[in-house]
Structure formats: structure tokens, C-alpha cells
């Protein structure tokens, strides 16, 4: 798109026909989908035949689809039921089989182990009995029954006890009544085995107490109450003799076992070679070796088992001759066993719920619950669950082989008793194998089928809806095309000229595809052999609206701010265009293009477009003022340059990739050039448009330009300014969707400073909002809300000479991961109290009044520096590096802690705001030469900077802002660090002081290892000091660059501020405060300023490594401005000089602007130009 002569920003110029396009259109040329048509001749909507034909072609396929839909649905439901039920049944059956198999396996383990234990007990007792018989019949021992003491008894017995899981093993010899005295004498002589047994098994005699009983006439009877005399003489005795483990007291020895269970003794004599058991005795009344404590300790090893749990007494005969039953019973082996021990350490951990019931023929029943490797006693009786009776597993514990054993089994007390073990599963054990797997699998299968069915139904429903939509989209597209194009354009777009037979053939061949897959309606479907889709509109008015000053304005903004402005303005323009029935063609950069008279012809197209131009001008002025609070200074100065021209245009669709509706022709081309030759905030129209406006009776709207304008390719043309009078229809209402509440903050500022002009008030509001954004970040990073009390407000006073407080290193906070993680809220959600907002607004307002009305060093300049500082702060890390820095800690380290400390950012912005307070419009060198108390006070160094700093700091420390300080600073160290940052930042703006320059250069070399430090390696310091040094250097460079940021921005911005500075120095020259007229050195001085300060500074910004591609932007602008200055600088200086002469006069006229003349200072002293403009000795 080219324009001759002056063109809108961002648009090229040339003689080619202008082409502008609207939003992309999608269409098809085969005639399908058109539903309604409206023509000039016949305004009645007519339904087109294509819809009926498509529906007719699809009807047969639709019936088939419906039939198969029913079949598929039925098959899906049946399959879902069968698969789900089968899966559930099979998995349930598998669970049951697993349960039964596991029970059989575990019950077999229990039963086989119990039987094995019985046989191990019998075999062990047989072996021990034979050994005793052999010992008694040996000629070498000189011992015979009953006078036998087996020396190895304490060695053999423990092994048998361990294998058979019995508690005690007692040897009781058979003593006839006539052998009683001899036995007592023998027992007293051989009682030493007790001591030996204790020493052998226990290692000490601590357990042994009491003495060996001697008896007069009777043996003793052991009962639960103790040892008592046998009530009457007996024919024989079975005194307790050898005992394992050794008895705890001598009193047990020689107790008559025959008196305890005479039934067992009698059965022993009858059955002989049998191991028999007594009935269960909770307190076994047999001679035991345990003390009560020791017995309890033994049972504590068995979970849920204790001394009172079921025990039984076993007895086994010892024959007079080894292996010879007929030789008679010479002794018995007896002891106690607990049934708990039979079930220990058999089943794996995790198995529980197997019930074991012990039954005997003495009418006793006891139950146990086996849990893994432990057995829990459930109590007397049968506690198994009857539901599992059919799964009973029985193990007979009968060891007898005697044919008459059953005859001696008694049911009364004493015994002997026959035992059996019955094993059952339980619900608990069953639940181990009752998983949710069948239900889960069945549910998953059912849900899967359900999802498939739902997906199928949704897909089918969507397909039906899609097919319906595709059919009706043809009708909708016809309405859309009709609204965009004339009828003949629509007809050619839809290819209506093709023969009906060809159209029907296409429909038939594509009907199935249309209903099933749809049709891709793109420009690619157009046959390139068809005629172009374009037409001529004879009566139209085209408008070009360009935002004047946009390019320069956008060069100092963030991309997001640029888009916020354009989206807000263009959105408002679109609403007005819709209301005015104006067709928006497109936007090209900051140029808005619209046309009136198509697609609907309008006789009043010129008047309608003029009203539209008036409306968008008004809306533009309103919105830019409102947006200035968000987007910064100069936003309210943006204007809209409008050009309108009437005439014929060619409109059509340029087919191909992303086909669009476009305008072509000389009318469009001329309109663009008229706009380019217009003025900001005015509507510029051609003579053709003016004639149409006159014809409409609106001649009063027109103002003829005094002189014709020269347009490239057109010659000299007569043009007009259009000033549309307000009318009811054209007023811009406040109900616009882009309301003020959505654009600007709603903070209620305290307008206590009176007499401020509108522009200054907007600048104050913007500065307040900028500081509030940082303040919200400060509060968001805290873990609690700050207090609002004057008593907690910290105060900190400056040195008498602030320059002496400049520090090489300022310690910024180290990264605090906990604070970062536990921060109170996101900055956007933080609410700042109204009292703080009002105090901050009042502070900024007062600061604005402390600025003198200098052309350059004024409050507007301070605001421009604040905007540049905030922009540089936001760009302190490049976007491509953000991807690599995954954590807040890494971001903190990479940016030397600047980005993670909002208080540092607040200090930088505040420093920019105050850095030129009370500036009098002359250099420090001039102030020193003029003398005065201020120069002397600050020792003739950085006079203006120190004066600005001291005035502003005293203001901040005033009691008026105590709540603000308490809200801003959590601790006194925060305030101290804030002061150090402000001092360093403000002092950094003095770029002429040689000592400060040398200090900064040395710090740069030390921080980034250049100069002498690159070779000597003198940078040996704490890592935190190195990081903090770099941070301070970067901060100082930010404010230095911001102070002269106009030199690194668009040419128009540079020229604007350069002129302001020239004007300020020219006034100083007129007032005798400069030796030379600045025009004499200004052109050449700028080259030195660029070469020795600006470009090196941008290079250092790049070398810092934290600004990413933004540093390249600064460098490019600086270089372009230098090139532009080389070309235009001399004429620009002449222009500056003429304007200053016109405004202020020439040498000899005394001029005073605000406080440019210092109060009470001499005006006769002059200063050389080298003291005003940076020269070749100035470096960054």
C-alpha cells in the first residue's frame, strides 16, 4: 500500500493504486450453501433451491445411517451386558477358588505340624526312656531302678522339649512302699543334681530356694495350694526326681506324682507303651519348674496367651528293661504343654482369620485364631463360624496303638483324654480374598461401554448438528455475502452463473462428503479460470485516520502498553462505526481505514463519514486523557489526523491464500494522501467530499484551506477542513463498553493542591499510579499487613553533604525462599488504604510544585525519566532468558537481586521523580561560579543534585507523611537502604563531576573485571559484595540512561526534548548566565555527546547482561538519531534559534521564566560552553 507525499506513519508512499483489505472471508464457488437473497429489484427474501437439493440427496443416506445407528446401539448394549456379567462371574469364581485353595494349603500346614509335633513328642520320650533304662541296667553305674540319677539329663531333656514344644520334662521313678525309706535316703544323698542342673542350664543358683524335703512317714502331695502330706499310706509312689528345666525350689523334689492324677497313672500301667494326655487344665496341677513370674514370661512370647490358657499333662512309661514292655513300668516321664505352641510360626505374615478348635473326649473344647505367625486364644468353647462347617479339616492327635485304648478314655476329671484338631476358615480370612477386582473390572467395562455409547451418541448428535449446520451455513453465507457485496458480486462469488445441471452434479457427488466430513470452505476451492470477484462502487467516501505522534510515543512504551492503546481506541471506533453504519475495512498499524457507501449504497455517504470522523475524534480525545494515568506522559497529547475523500472504488475479493475483501482505486490512494497532508485533531477532506457536504445542506461544516496543497501525482488540490456540528445522533454516549472503570484505576486521590493545570494533574496521577504499582509489589511480598501508625514511622536524616554519603556497595536483601513462597498475595489483588494513596498523591503533588517552570528541567521531564526508569526495570531481564530461569532464586541471582526487591525499584522511581527538584535551569559549574550559600554548603560539587535530594528528602521525612513511611518501610534498615539507594541514584545524574565519574568507572572495572582488574585479578571479595556492587552500578546506569533517554528514543522524541534543552540554555544566555549563544556550539556539541557519552552508555547497558535485546534497541535509536542529526542537525538548530528568538527575543532582553533567575545570585558571571555541554572528556 503506497501513498504519495506525506504518508501516515508506518505506510510507504508511491504511485501504485492503493489496496486495503478487510477481515478474511471464507467462501466456496460451487453454489452450495446459499439460502437467502435480497436484490434491489426484489427486496423479498427468496429461499434458494440448493438447500432442498442437498437435503434430498442426503435423505437416502440419512435413512441408512439411522437404521445402522439402531443396530449399532443394540449390539453395543448387548455386548456391554454380556461382557460385564461374564467378567464379573469369572473373577468372582476365581476369588472363591483362590480362597479355598489357600485354606486347604494353610489347614494342611497346621494339621500336619500338629500331628508331627505329637510324634516328635512320643519319639523323644521313647528315646529318653530307653536311655534311662540302659543307664539303670548298666553294670558300670552301680545303679538300678528306682535309684537312678541320669547325669546327662539336663543335656538331653532341653532338646526334646524344644522339638516337641513342651514346657517341662519330669522323670518320676516307681517306688514301692517298702522302698520308701531307702529312696528318701538316696534322694538326700544325690540331691546335688539340682545344683548341677541349675549351673548347667541357668549359669547360677539365683532361682534355687528352699531345701530338699525330708519326710517322716508319708510322701508329699503337690496341689495348687502347695505341698501337703499324703493323707494315707500308698502301695507305691512316683516321686518327682529329675526335672527340666531345674526346679525353682527344693520343695518340688520328691512330690508324689501318683497323687496328682491317679487316673493317668492307672491308665499308664494298663496301656504301657502309650503317650497319654490329661484333660485341659488352666492351672496345671503338675510339678512345674517355673516360678509364677517365669511362667508368665514364657507365655508372654505367645500373643494373647498367658499362664491360664489351656495346658495338658502328658505321661509316657519308662520300662525296667530297654524296649521290653513286659519288664514292667519302672518310671514315667511327664510334664506340661500349652496348646498355643502348636500353632506358632506356621503361616506367613498377613494371613489371618483361620480358626482352630481343640476338642477332647473329656468334653472340653477350646478355640484359637491364627494370625500369621501368632496364635490368639479365643476362650473355651467352639468359636468357629457355622457358615464354614463344610470346609472343616480335622486332624486326629491320637498316638495310641493299643487295641483297648478307647476303653480307658474317660470323660471325667483326670483322663486320659483323646484330642483332635478342627480347622475352619472365617469371614476375616474370606475377606482376604474378597477383593473389589470383580466389581472394579465390571464397572470399568461397563463405564467403558457407557463412554463408548455416550461418545457414539454425542458423536452422532454432533454429526447431525454439524450436518444441519453445514446445510444452513449456506443460507447464512448468502446473507453475509449480501451484507458485504452487491448482488452481482454475491452471484459471482457463489458461482451462480454455472448451469443448473453442473451444480446438481456437484451436489450429488459431494452430498455424502458434505454430510460426513464437511467441506473446507477456503479460497483454494475457487477455480482460477473463473472471472475475478470484483466490482465498481461509484458513490463512496473513504476515511483514513492516523494517530499522530504514535510512532514516537510507542518508542518509549512497552509492547503491552502499545497494544492497550490501540485495542482501546480501535474498539471504541468499531462501536461508533457500527452505530453510524460505516464499514471498517482494516487497520494498518496506527491507521484506521473505513468506507461509507458499501455494501449498502448511501446517498449521504459523505455526511455520514464526516459525522463518523467527528465522533472518533471526540472519543479519541477522551480516551487518551483517561489512558494517560496508565500509559504515561504524552498519551493525552496524541491526536487523530483524519482524511476523507469521495469517489468511485473498486471492491472485491482477492482470491488465494487468506482471501480478503479489498478496496482499490485512485479514491483510496488520494484519501491516504489527503490524510497525510492534514493536521492532528482535524478532519481534512477533498473538494469532492466538500461538494457532497454542501449539497446535503451542511456548508457551515466546511472551512476552506487558505492555500492549495501539493499532492504527489495530483498537483495542487483545493481541500477543506470539516468541523461537524454536534447532533443528537452523533453524540458519543458514555455507555460505551470501554468504560472509564475498565481503563483507569479508581483510586480516590486527594486534590488538596490547588492551581495545577490539567496536564500537570494528569502527570501527577500517572506518577502516583506508577509508584502504587511498585508499592503493591512491596506489600504483596510481605507476610503480614503493615501498620498505619505515626509512632511506627521510621525517620532517617541525610548528611549535611549528601555527596559524601555515596556508597560503593549497598547491600540488597538476599533471596528469601520462604518469604517468596509465603508472600501475602499477588500484587494485582493488593488493596492500598485510601489514606496511604492520598498521602502519596499529596507528596507527588508537592514535589511537582517544587519544580521550576524551566523548559527542560521541569516536572514533565521528571515524569519522562520515571517512565524510562520503570521501562528499564521491566526489561531488566530478557524474555528469552525467562524461559531458562525456572525458579525465583535463579531470577534473583541473574538480576543481582533487583527484580526480587520492589523497595529497590521504588527507590529508583522515587529518585527519578525528585532528581531535578528546584533546578534553576543552569549547570553546576555556573552555580559554583555565581557563588552563593548553596554552592558553599555543598562544597561546590554536584550542587543542583544535592539541593534536589535534600529538599525532597526533608519533604518525605515530614510528619505529614508518617503513615506513608510506616506503610512503605517495615524496619529501620529498609529506610536506611532506601536512603542509600536514593542518594546514589540522584548523585549518579551528575555526569560532569570528574571525581564521581572516576569512582563510577573504577567500580565498573572492578565489578565486571575490566581495566586494571582484568589483568591484576584484584577482585578478591565476598560473592555478595560483588553481586551488590553490580546491582548498584546497574541502578546508577538505569537512572543515567533515563535522564537522557530522549536521545535513545524516536527522532521526534529526541528532537522535542533537545529543543526544550536548547530553549533553556538560550534563556540562560539571554539572562547573562551563559557566555555563548547555544546555537554556536549546539550542532557540533551533540556529536560529542553521542560519541563520548550516549553510545558508550548504551554499550555498557548491553555489557551489563541483564537487559537482553532491549539494550540493542537503545543503541539502535542512539545511532539513528546521530545519523539523523548529521543530516538535519544544522537546519534543526536554525529552527530552534528562530523559535527562541520569536518567543524570548535576542541578547539584551532580560527574560525570566518561573525561577530561572536565581534569587539574589549575581547575573554578570559567565560560564564557558564546555561547562554546559558534555565534551570529549566526558565518559560514562
HUSUL-V703537 format. One record per pair of residues at least 24 apart in sequence whose C-alpha atoms are under 6 Angstrom apart, sorted by the first residue. I is the first residue (numbers start at 1). J is the second residue. If there is no record, write none. Layout:
i: <I I>
j: <J J>
This chain:
i: <3 4 5 6 6 7 8 17 18 18 18 19 19 20 20 21 21 21 21 22 22 22 24 24 24 25 26 26 27 27 28 29 29 29 30 31 31 31 33 33 33 34 34 34 35 35 35 36 36 80 84 88 88 91 95 99 111 114 115 117 120 121 124 129 130 133 133 134 146 166 167 167 168 168 168 169 169 169 170 170 170 170 170 171 171 171 172 172 172 172 172 172 173 173 174 174 174 175 175 176 177 177 197 198 207 208 208 209 210 210 211 212 212 213 220 220 221 221 222 224 247 248 261 263 264 272 274 275 275 276 276 277 277 277 277 278 278 278 278 278 278 279 279 280 280 280 281 281 281 282 282 282 282 283 304 311 311 312 312 344 344 345 346 347 347 348 352 353 353 353 354 354 354 355 355 355 356 356 357 357 358 359 359 360 360 360 361 361 361 362 362 392 392 393 393 394 394 395 395 396 467 484 485 523 523 523 533 533 534 534 535 535 536 536 537 537 538 539 539 540 540 540 540 541 541 541 541 541 541 542 542 542 542 543 543 543 543 544 544 544 544 545 545 545 545 546 546 546 546 547 547 547 548 548 549 552 552 552 555 555 573 607 629 629 632 639 639 640 640 641 641 641 641 642 642 642 643 643 643 643 643 643 644 644 645 645 645 645 646 646 683 683 684 684 685 685 686 687 749 750 768 776 776 777 778 780 780 780 780 780 781 782 782 783 783 786 788 789 790 790 792 793 793 793 794 801 806 809 811 836 850 850 851 851 852 852 852 853 855 855 856 856 862 865 865 865 866 866 866 868 869 875 876 876 877 877 878 878 896 896 907 907 911 911 915 915 916 917 920 921 926 930 985 988 989 1047 1048 1048 1048 1049 1051 1070 1071 1072 1073 1074 1074 1075 1075 1075 1083 1088 1088 1089 1092 1092 1093 1093 1097>
j: <673 712 712 676 677 676 676 665 664 668 669 663 664 662 663 585 586 661 662 585 586 661 658 659 660 660 521 522 521 522 521 494 495 526 495 494 495 496 473 474 475 474 475 478 474 475 478 475 478 449 442 438 442 438 433 433 395 342 397 164 164 164 160 318 322 321 322 322 173 337 336 337 244 335 336 244 334 335 242 243 333 334 335 241 242 333 238 239 240 241 331 332 238 331 238 330 331 236 237 236 235 236 246 246 248 248 249 249 249 250 250 250 251 251 255 256 255 256 255 285 289 289 414 414 416 317 400 315 316 314 315 313 314 416 417 312 313 414 415 416 417 415 417 310 311 312 310 311 312 308 309 310 311 308 376 337 338 336 337 373 374 373 373 372 373 372 429 426 428 429 424 425 426 384 423 424 422 423 421 422 421 419 420 417 418 419 411 417 418 411 417 423 424 422 423 421 422 420 421 420 515 599 599 655 656 659 652 653 651 652 650 651 649 650 648 649 648 647 648 596 597 646 647 595 596 605 606 645 646 594 595 644 645 593 594 643 644 592 593 642 643 591 592 641 642 590 591 640 641 590 639 640 639 640 638 1050 1052 1053 1049 1050 616 693 765 766 766 680 681 680 681 679 680 681 682 675 683 684 671 674 675 683 684 685 671 685 671 685 686 689 688 689 721 722 720 721 719 720 719 719 838 838 841 827 830 827 902 823 824 825 826 827 823 823 824 823 824 967 963 963 962 963 966 962 965 966 972 938 984 1029 1028 964 917 918 917 918 918 1154 1155 1154 1060 1064 1060 1061 913 912 1042 1043 909 912 913 1042 1042 1107 1106 1107 1106 1107 1107 1108 1027 1031 978 982 982 986 948 986 948 948 1156 1156 1167 1162 1036 1036 1040 1118 1114 1117 1118 1117 1121 1147 1150 1163 1166 1166 1167 1166 1167 1168 1129 1175 1176 1174 1176 1179 1179 1180 1180>
